[in-house]
Amino acid sequence: MNALRLALLLAVISNCHADPTAPKRNIQYDTKHERNVLDFWPALKNDNPAPVFVWFHGGGFRGGDKNQLERGGRSSLDTYRKAGYAVISCNYPFLAQGMDYRDIAGHCARAVQFIRSNAKEWNIDPKKLCCGGVSAGALISQFLGYHDDFATPKDEDPINRLSSRPAVVIGIMQPIGTNEFALRYMDKGEAPLFLYTNAKPTDRIHPPEQAILIRDKAKKLGIPCDLYSGGRNKIPKVPDDQNWVQLQLEFCQKHLPK
């Protein structure tokens, strides 16, 4: 057997034994910026189209990376996958790269539209999509949940015709900027919201009052909202016999479309 035929045979064997649940990394969701990439973890249970947990990293819109979910958010990644969710972690451009806040949010909206465009290939349910993030990622998720949909139904690009809005929104360590990214856009009947913060009252970037502010606005509008803390502020603490990531998952399961 010559070398070429041997190489082809080994490639076929390798593909046959490839792990279907292994992550697919650095998938390009747009061509407008080098940071328009995401990582995709297929659902561990792959019989029916899976719900989706989409994560946006923190970093003050000036730094951070999608790898944050594996390094610091491994508990969320593992919890959602064990529950039958596909998980996606997204990069996005930064302010220093010629962007403003709305530009960045627009790139993240495109990521959600791209994810929905792959629903059949990735065996995911495009209606059962929740978006979450920490700090800046929380603001991005809330912007997508409450801003007008970025979908343009008559666009030549079929991806742009798809919705950019999540069915459930998650915010971890709510930072300053809540009014500009979320409160001004929130309305009745919009995405349920789960919040967790363990910031101290003296935290200038993530003051607990920001989480209280958006929780109160949600309740005023009749939007389902749960807010917990880790006990470092006056916000109700997660019960000792429970875990906030599990509570977050249960919130998604309760409020995603059936």
Secondary structure by P-SEA (a helix, b strand, c coil): ccaaaaaaaaaaaaaaaccccccccccccccccccccbbbbcccccccbbbbbbbbbbccccccccccccccaaaaaaaaaaabbbbbbbbbbcccccccaaaaaaaaaaaaaaaaaacccccccccbbbbbbcaaaaaaaaaaaccccccccccccccccccccccbbbbcccccccccccccccccccbbbbbbbccccccccccaaaaaaaaaaaaaaccbbbbbcccccccccccccccaaaaaaaaaaacccc
